[in-house]
Each structure stands twice: as C-alpha cells, then as structure tokens.
C-alpha cells in the first residue's frame, strides 16, 4: 500500500515547529535534551525541521506539550503559514 505524503502540509508543520523553537530561543539540542530528560523519549528534531524526516501525530503532540500550545492552536498556525491548507466548513 502506498503511503500518502502531503509535502505542502509537512512544510507548513516544519515552519511552525521552527517558529515555536525560535520563540523560545532554544537550540534543537536543548529541546531534544529537555524532552529526553522529562519524557525519556528521543526525537530527531533536525530531521523534522529540515524536512528530511516525517513527523508523526504523537511527535507533534509531544512537541505541542513541550511548547505549551494546544493541538488546535498548532494547526491554526499551520493554516496561517499556508492558507491553501485551510479547509472551509461547508454545512
């Protein structure tokens, strides 16, 4: 079965993650170390932020927890980064 890969979405997610880290003035290594120390989980933030690796929903959730942003606020920011990703509600 072929995996679906939405490059446009992954690019916007990557940009939001880069923005969140920049807002905290932390290096990738600092974020990785903090997450490992608190959750005993290793993530490859460099691969995620550069686009050379996909990001799972669980990793997005973990990073949202770390940056203290709700999932809904995170994805609103993703939509703001790339307006083409916004899906209008048609009811």
C-alpha positions as CSV (number, residue, x, y, z in Angstrom):
1,X,0.0,0.0,0.0
2,X,1.4,3.4,-1.0
3,X,1.8,5.9,1.8
4,X,0.2,9.3,1.4
5,X,2.7,12.2,1.8
6,X,1.4,15.8,1.7
7,X,4.6,17.8,1.2
8,X,2.7,21.1,1.5
9,X,1.4,20.1,4.9
10,X,4.7,18.8,6.1
11,X,6.4,22.0,5.0
12,X,3.9,24.2,6.9
13,X,4.3,22.0,10.0
14,X,8.0,22.2,9.8
15,X,7.8,26.0,9.6
16,X,5.6,26.2,12.7
17,X,7.9,24.0,14.7
18,X,10.8,26.2,13.7
19,X,8.9,29.3,14.7
20,X,7.9,27.8,18.1
21,X,11.5,26.9,18.8
22,X,12.7,30.4,17.7
23,X,10.2,32.0,20.1
24,X,11.8,30.1,23.0
25,X,15.3,31.0,21.8
26,X,16.4,27.3,22.2
27,X,18.6,25.3,20.1
28,X,17.5,22.0,18.6
29,X,19.8,20.2,21.0
30,X,18.3,22.0,24.0
31,X,14.8,21.0,23.0
32,X,15.9,17.4,22.4
33,X,17.6,17.2,25.7
34,X,14.7,18.7,27.6
35,X,12.3,16.3,26.1
36,X,14.5,13.3,26.7
37,X,15.1,14.4,30.4
38,X,11.4,14.9,31.0
39,X,9.8,12.1,28.9
40,X,12.7,9.7,28.3
41,X,11.9,9.9,24.6
42,X,14.3,10.7,21.8
43,X,13.2,12.7,18.7
44,X,15.2,13.8,15.7
45,X,14.2,17.4,15.6
46,X,16.8,18.3,13.0
47,X,15.3,15.8,10.5
48,X,11.8,17.1,11.2
49,X,12.7,20.8,10.9
50,X,14.7,20.3,7.7
51,X,12.1,18.1,6.0
52,X,14.3,15.0,5.7
53,X,12.0,13.1,8.0
54,X,8.3,12.9,8.5
55,X,6.7,13.8,11.8
56,X,4.1,11.6,13.5
57,X,1.0,12.8,15.2
58,X,2.5,11.5,18.5
59,X,5.6,13.6,18.0
60,X,3.5,16.7,17.1
61,X,1.6,16.2,20.3
62,X,4.8,15.8,22.3
63,X,6.2,19.0,20.9
64,X,2.9,20.9,21.5
65,X,3.1,19.8,25.1
66,X,6.7,21.0,25.3
67,X,6.0,24.4,23.7
68,X,2.7,24.6,25.8
69,X,0.5,25.1,22.8
70,X,-2.8,23.2,22.2
71,X,-3.1,20.9,19.1
72,X,-5.9,23.1,17.7
73,X,-3.7,26.3,18.1
74,X,-0.8,24.5,16.5
75,X,-2.9,23.5,13.4
76,X,-4.4,27.0,13.2
77,X,-0.8,28.3,13.0
78,X,-0.2,25.7,10.2
79,X,-3.1,27.1,8.3
80,X,-1.8,30.6,8.8
81,X,1.5,29.7,7.4
82,X,-0.1,28.2,4.3
83,X,-3.6,29.5,3.6
84,X,-4.1,26.8,0.9
85,X,-4.3,24.2,3.7
86,X,-7.3,25.8,5.3
87,X,-10.4,23.7,4.7
88,X,-13.6,25.6,4.8
89,X,-16.5,24.2,6.7
90,X,-19.5,23.7,4.4
91,X,-22.6,23.0,6.4
